[in-house]
Amino acid sequence: MIKVIFLILAINIVVLANDKEDKIYNALDVYAKVLSHVEKIYYKDVNLEELIYKSIKDMVVSLDPHSEYLTEKEYKEFNGDLSGEKFGIGIEYKVEEDEAIITRVYKGSPADKLGLKKNMSIEKINEVSIFQKDKEAIDELINGKLGSSLSLTYFFKNRFKTVKLIRDNIDLDVIENFEVNSKILYVKINSFQKNITKKFLSLALKNKNKSIIIDLRDNPGGYLNEAISLADLFIEKGVIISSKERNKKEEFYKASKKTPLKGIKVVILINSETASSAEIFTGAMKEHKKAILIGERSFGKGSIQSVLRIKNNGALKITVALYYTPKHNTIQAKGITPHIEIPKYFVMQKKEREEDIKNIIKDENKNKENNLFPNYLKDDKQFITAVNFLNN
């Protein structure tokens, strides 16, 4: 088998009489010989195919944190996430210090219906402890056939609880929205998936003349063209974004002059998890003076990845370019700074007013406008600042 691998590697390298090509050939020769030694003398049998794919993964991820080789299974999951089609229990999580912490629960999902929330710690799945397991191993426990069940034990507020979940189709909930009051529309974009611009425009046109709060907090990005087309709804002319690939001229993406939402007042909420395509949109809106930004400095992912399909063998997701804001500022490792900086845990002091005193004489004729936003946002200082800004 090793001889076959060596032949394949050798055939694909044209040996030219220069140092660079010789070094590449020699490196591949070393690679094949190391594999051969592992196969022959390692103390136990090993799966060489798995070793080779692992070395490919390690090689690609060493380039930068956003480049990676995706197995066939990982590619299908990745493609499903971006298309908005998925089934499961409806959570996202991160592995941190040997713990799996829920970072998001999709609205209406099995997890949401049973009360799972952000920041809960997953302890067991089907009675198997996930302590010190990596994300791939945890995914294996969580994923399963549509309609099948699993038990999940979580820890939250000093107590353990086990729930039974049925895997179901998940609406990725890319746009959440409600009317804050008669003047303001709130729209949360969770990621830039397909048809985001079309859905957003439909919502905005149904709520004509309303100011808009666009919540991009925790938005990891998504399709570049969706971020550009969303900005194009507001920006009349000029560059929305530019990008520079290796050995190519800089490419400029300009506004189309079709601006159905021209003149709409916009506040954009961002935080340290606002990244990639979400930063492209935010940067363009800021520099064209089409929005006020409130929150925290964004993540700072200023690179573009292409996904190259490898037939029946997954895909290569690789960084191919850097992008720049309309004023040619880089976002990479810098992020977007908001106009009004409010830390996530900022505590706003409440000053006592007449209306706060017990047993006061109330103005029964006062026409108070109903606030229609959900309770979970009532103490959200970034959101409240945005509402007050637009109300005033």
C-alpha positions in Angstrom: 0.0 0.0 0.0 2.8 2.4 0.9 4.5 1.8 -2.5 1.2 2.8 -4.2 1.0 6.0 -2.1 4.6 6.8 -2.9 4.0 6.3 -6.7 0.9 8.5 -6.6 2.9 11.2 -4.8 5.8 10.9 -7.1 3.7 11.0 -10.3 2.1 14.2 -9.3 5.4 16.0 -8.9 7.2 17.2 -12.0 10.9 17.0 -11.1 12.5 20.2 -12.3 16.1 21.1 -12.0 15.7 23.8 -9.4 16.1 23.8 -5.6 12.4 24.5 -4.9 11.1 21.5 -6.8 13.8 19.3 -5.4 12.9 20.2 -1.9 9.2 19.5 -2.5 10.0 16.1 -4.0 12.3 15.3 -1.1 9.7 16.3 1.5 7.1 14.0 -0.2 9.7 11.2 -0.2 10.2 11.7 3.5 6.4 11.6 4.0 6.0 8.3 2.2 9.0 6.7 4.1 7.6 7.8 7.5 4.2 6.2 6.6 6.1 3.1 5.5 7.9 2.8 8.9 4.7 3.5 10.8 3.0 0.7 8.9 5.8 -1.8 9.4 7.2 -1.3 12.9 4.7 0.6 15.1 3.8 -1.6 18.1 0.2 -2.1 16.9 -1.8 -2.0 13.7 -2.8 1.5 12.6 -5.3 2.7 10.0 -3.1 4.4 7.4 -6.0 6.0 5.6 -7.1 7.8 8.8 -3.5 8.9 9.4 -3.2 10.4 6.0 -6.5 12.3 6.3 -5.5 13.5 9.7 -2.2 14.8 8.3 -4.1 16.6 5.6 -6.4 18.2 8.2 -3.3 19.2 10.3 -1.6 20.6 7.2 -4.5 22.8 6.1 -5.4 24.1 9.6 -1.7 25.1 10.1 -2.2 27.8 7.4 -4.6 29.9 9.4 -7.6 29.2 11.8 -10.2 29.5 9.0 -8.7 27.1 6.5 -9.6 23.4 6.9 -10.1 20.2 5.1 -13.7 18.9 5.5 -14.5 15.2 5.3 -17.5 14.2 3.2 -19.7 14.2 6.3 -18.4 17.5 7.6 -18.9 19.1 4.1 -22.6 18.0 4.0 -23.1 19.4 7.5 -21.4 22.7 6.6 -23.4 23.0 3.4 -26.6 22.3 5.3 -25.8 25.0 7.8 -25.4 27.7 5.1 -28.4 26.6 3.1 -30.6 26.9 6.2 -31.6 23.2 6.1 -30.8 21.0 9.2 -32.3 18.6 11.6 -31.2 17.7 15.2 -32.1 19.0 18.7 -31.5 22.7 17.9 -28.4 23.7 19.8 -24.9 25.1 19.1 -22.2 24.7 21.6 -18.5 25.2 22.2 -15.9 23.0 24.0 -14.1 25.1 26.6 -11.8 23.7 29.3 -13.1 20.2 28.7 -16.7 21.3 29.0 -19.4 21.6 26.4 -21.2 25.0 26.8 -24.4 25.7 24.9 -23.9 28.9 22.9 -27.2 29.1 21.1 -30.6 27.5 21.1 -32.8 27.7 18.0 -36.2 29.1 18.5 -39.0 26.4 18.3 -36.4 23.6 18.3 -36.7 20.5 20.6 -34.1 22.0 22.9 -36.0 25.3 23.1 -39.3 23.6 23.9 -37.7 21.7 26.8 -36.1 24.8 28.3 -32.4 24.5 27.2 -30.7 27.9 27.3 -27.4 29.6 26.4 -24.6 29.0 28.8 -25.9 25.7 30.1 -23.2 23.0 30.5 -23.9 19.7 28.8 -22.8 16.9 31.2 -24.1 13.6 29.6 -25.7 12.4 26.4 -27.4 9.1 26.6 -25.8 8.6 30.0 -22.3 9.0 28.5 -20.2 11.6 30.1 -18.8 14.2 27.7 -16.1 15.4 30.0 -12.8 15.8 28.1 -14.4 14.7 24.8 -13.6 16.7 21.7 -16.3 18.3 19.5 -16.2 15.5 17.0 -16.9 12.8 19.6 -19.8 14.9 21.1 -21.3 15.5 17.7 -21.4 11.7 17.2 -23.5 11.4 20.4 -25.8 14.3 19.5 -26.4 13.5 15.8 -28.7 10.7 14.7 -31.7 9.9 12.5 -34.6 12.2 12.1 -37.2 11.2 14.7 -34.9 9.3 17.0 -34.4 10.3 20.6 -31.6 11.1 23.0 -31.3 11.9 26.7 -29.3 15.0 27.7 -28.1 15.9 31.2 -27.2 19.6 31.7 -25.9 21.6 34.6 -27.3 25.1 35.2 -27.7 27.3 38.3 -26.2 24.7 40.6 -28.5 21.8 39.6 -28.4 18.9 37.2 -31.4 18.0 35.0 -32.0 15.3 32.4 -34.4 15.8 29.4 -35.4 13.6 26.6 -35.2 15.1 23.1 -36.5 14.0 19.7 -34.4 14.9 16.8 -36.4 17.0 14.4 -36.2 19.4 11.4 -34.7 22.7 12.6 -35.7 26.1 11.3 -32.3 27.9 11.5 -34.2 31.1 12.4 -32.0 33.3 10.3 -34.2 36.3 10.8 -36.1 37.1 14.1 -38.2 40.2 14.1 -40.8 42.2 16.0 -42.1 45.7 16.2 -40.6 47.5 19.2 -43.2 50.2 19.0 -45.0 52.1 16.2 -41.7 53.7 15.2 -39.1 50.9 15.4 -38.7 47.5 13.8 -36.2 45.0 15.4 -34.5 42.5 13.1 -32.0 39.9 14.3 -29.9 38.3 11.6 -28.3 35.2 13.1 -26.2 34.4 10.0 -25.9 35.4 6.4 -27.5 32.4 4.8 -29.2 32.2 1.4 -32.0 34.7 0.7 -31.4 36.8 3.8 -31.6 40.0 1.7 -34.9 39.0 0.1 -36.4 38.2 3.5 -35.1 41.4 5.1 -36.4 43.6 2.3 -39.8 42.0 2.6 -39.9 42.7 6.3 -38.7 46.3 5.9 -41.2 47.1 3.1 -44.1 45.8 5.3 -43.0 48.2 8.0 -42.5 51.3 5.8 -41.2 54.5 7.5 -40.1 52.6 10.6 -36.5 52.9 11.9 -34.7 49.6 12.1 -32.5 48.0 14.8 -30.4 45.3 13.0 -29.0 43.0 15.6 -25.8 41.3 14.4 -24.5 40.2 17.8 -23.1 36.6 17.7 -23.5 36.6 13.9 -20.5 34.5 12.6 -21.0 35.6 9.0 -22.0 33.4 6.0 -22.4 34.1 2.3 -20.4 37.2 1.2 -22.9 38.1 -1.6 -25.7 38.3 0.9 -23.8 40.8 3.1 -23.1 42.9 0.0 -26.6 42.8 -1.4 -28.0 43.7 2.1 -25.8 46.8 2.2 -26.9 47.6 -1.3 -30.4 48.1 -0.1 -29.2 51.2 1.8 -26.2 52.5 0.0 -26.8 54.6 -3.2 -23.4 54.6 -4.7 -19.7 53.8 -4.2 -17.7 50.8 -3.0 -19.3 48.4 -0.5 -16.3 46.2 -0.2 -13.1 45.4 -2.0 -11.0 42.2 -1.9 -7.5 41.2 -3.0 -6.5 37.7 -4.0 -3.0 36.5 -4.6 -1.6 37.5 -8.0 -4.8 39.3 -9.0 -5.9 42.8 -9.2 -8.0 44.2 -6.4 -11.7 43.6 -7.0 -14.3 46.2 -6.1 -18.0 45.5 -5.3 -20.1 48.6 -5.9 -23.6 49.7 -5.0 -26.1 49.2 -7.8 -28.0 52.5 -7.3 -31.1 50.6 -6.5 -31.8 51.6 -2.9 -35.3 50.7 -1.8 -34.4 51.5 1.8 -32.7 54.8 1.2 -33.1 57.2 4.1 -34.3 54.6 6.7 -32.8 55.3 10.1 -30.7 52.3 11.2 -28.9 51.2 14.3 -26.7 48.1 14.2 -25.9 46.1 17.3 -22.6 44.3 17.3 -20.4 42.5 19.8 -17.1 40.6 19.9 -18.7 37.6 18.2 -19.9 39.6 15.1 -17.6 38.3 12.4 -16.8 37.9 8.7 -19.7 38.8 6.4 -21.5 40.5 9.3 -18.5 42.8 9.6 -18.5 43.5 5.9 -22.0 44.7 6.1 -21.4 46.7 9.3 -18.2 48.3 8.0 -19.9 49.4 4.7 -22.9 50.9 6.6 -20.7 52.7 9.0 -18.3 54.3 6.5 -21.2 55.3 4.2 -22.9 56.9 7.3 -26.0 54.8 6.9 -26.1 53.5 10.4 -25.1 54.1 14.0 -23.3 51.2 15.6 -23.8 50.3 19.2 -22.1 47.6 21.3 -18.6 46.2 21.3 -15.7 46.0 18.8 -16.4 43.2 16.4 -14.4 39.9 16.1 -12.0 41.0 13.3 -12.1 38.3 10.7 -11.1 40.1 7.5 -10.4 37.1 5.2 -12.5 35.3 2.6 -12.7 31.5 2.2 -13.5 29.5 -0.9 -14.8 25.9 -0.6 -13.3 23.6 -3.2 -15.2 20.4 -3.7 -13.2 17.2 -3.8 -15.5 14.7 -5.5 -16.7 12.1 -3.0 -13.9 13.1 -0.6 -15.2 16.2 1.1 -13.9 19.7 0.4 -11.1 22.1 1.0 -12.1 25.4 2.8 -9.2 27.7 2.2 -8.5 31.4 2.7 -8.1 33.0 -0.8 -8.3 36.8 -0.1 -8.5 39.6 2.4 -11.3 42.2 2.2 -11.4 45.9 2.9 -14.0 48.4 3.9 -15.1 51.2 1.5 -12.3 53.5 2.8 -9.9 50.6 2.3 -9.5 49.9 6.0 -8.6 46.3 6.9 -10.9 44.4 9.3 -8.4 41.5 9.8 -7.5 41.3 13.5 -8.9 44.8 14.0 -12.7 44.5 13.8 -15.2 47.3 13.5 -15.5 49.8 16.3 -19.0 51.0 17.2 -19.9 54.7 17.5 -21.3 54.0 21.0 -19.4 51.5 23.0 -21.4 49.6 25.6 -19.8 46.5 27.2 -21.8 43.3 27.3 -22.1 43.5 31.1 -22.5 47.3 31.3 -24.9 48.2 34.1 -27.0 51.3 33.5 -27.9 53.3 36.6 -31.6 54.1 36.9 -32.4 57.5 38.3 -35.5 57.8 40.3 -38.4 59.8 38.8 -41.8 60.8 40.1 -43.3 57.8 38.4 -41.2 55.5 40.5 -42.5 56.7 43.8 -45.2 54.6 45.5 -48.8 55.9 45.7 -48.1 58.8 43.4 -51.0 60.6 41.6 -51.0 59.0 38.1 -51.8 60.8 34.9 -54.7 58.7 33.7 -54.8 60.6 30.4 -51.2 59.8 29.6 -51.1 57.8 26.4 -48.3 55.4 27.0 -47.1 53.5 24.0 -46.9 49.8 24.5 -43.4 48.2 24.2 -43.9 45.0 22.4 -40.4 43.6 22.8 -39.8 40.3 24.6 -38.8 40.2 28.3 -35.4 38.8 27.6 -34.5 42.1 26.0 -35.8 44.4 28.8 -32.4 44.4 30.6 -30.3 44.4 27.4 -28.4 47.7 27.7 -27.2 47.7 24.1 -30.8 47.1 22.8 -32.3 49.7 25.2 -29.7 52.3 24.1 -30.6 51.6 20.5 -34.3 52.1 21.2 -33.7 55.3 23.1 -31.5 56.6 20.4 -34.1 56.0 17.7 -37.0 57.2 19.9 -35.2 60.5 20.4 
